[in-house]
Amino acid sequence: MALINIATLHKQIMQMLPSIDPPGGIELLSYKRNRTIALLVKDSSTFLLKEDGYLQQDVVSNRDTLPRLLKEMIKREFPRSRKVRLYKCYDPVELERTHQKI
């Protein structure tokens, strides 16, 4: 997709979630594409957050705890960023591809 302002990122993700069919999701990357957060939809109320950057972890979340976890991960992975790359993926296999580093 494109570079998204980090101030509006949380709102845009929450608006996009209802339109994503399982097992699809959203991938957030830093400008240099060296840190990522992937949000995968398991079913209508369960999500898998994959963090790969300063920390490598997988967290299963429900709809109630998702905003708080997402906000914490964004602050940790993109501390000084003003813009973040946002990609919509339709299959978890797409997350395994290698990203071009800048």
WOCORNOR-V844523 format. One record per pair of residues at least 4 apart in sequence whose C-alpha atoms are under 6 Angstrom apart, sorted by sequence separation. I is the first residue (numbers start at 1). J is the second residue. If there is no record, write none. Layout:
# WOCORNOR-V844523
I,J ; I,J
This chain:
# WOCORNOR-V844523
29,33 ; 42,46 ; 52,56 ; 66,70 ; 73,77 ; 74,78 ; 75,79 ; 30,35 ; 42,47 ; 51,56 ; 61,66 ; 29,35 ; 41,47 ; 51,57 ; 29,36 ; 40,47 ; 50,57 ; 28,36 ; 40,48 ; 50,58 ; 28,37 ; 39,48 ; 49,58 ; 27,37 ; 39,49 ; 49,59 ; 27,38 ; 38,49 ; 48,59 ; 26,38 ; 38,50 ; 48,60 ; 26,39 ; 37,50 ; 47,60 ; 25,39 ; 37,51 ; 47,61 ; 25,40 ; 46,61 ; 47,62 ; 24,40 ; 25,41 ; 36,52 ; 46,62 ; 24,41 ; 35,52 ; 45,62 ; 23,41 ; 35,53 ; 45,63 ; 22,41 ; 23,42 ; 22,42 ; 22,43 ; 30,84 ; 29,84 ; 29,85 ; 28,85 ; 28,86 ; 27,86 ; 27,87 ; 26,87 ; 26,88 ; 26,89 ; 25,89 ; 24,89 ; 24,90 ; 24,91 ; 23,91 ; 33,101 ; 32,101 ; 32,102 ; 6,82 ; 5,82 ; 6,83 ; 5,83 ; 4,83 ; 3,83 ; 4,84 ; 3,84 ; 3,85 ; 2,85 ; 1,86 ; 1,87
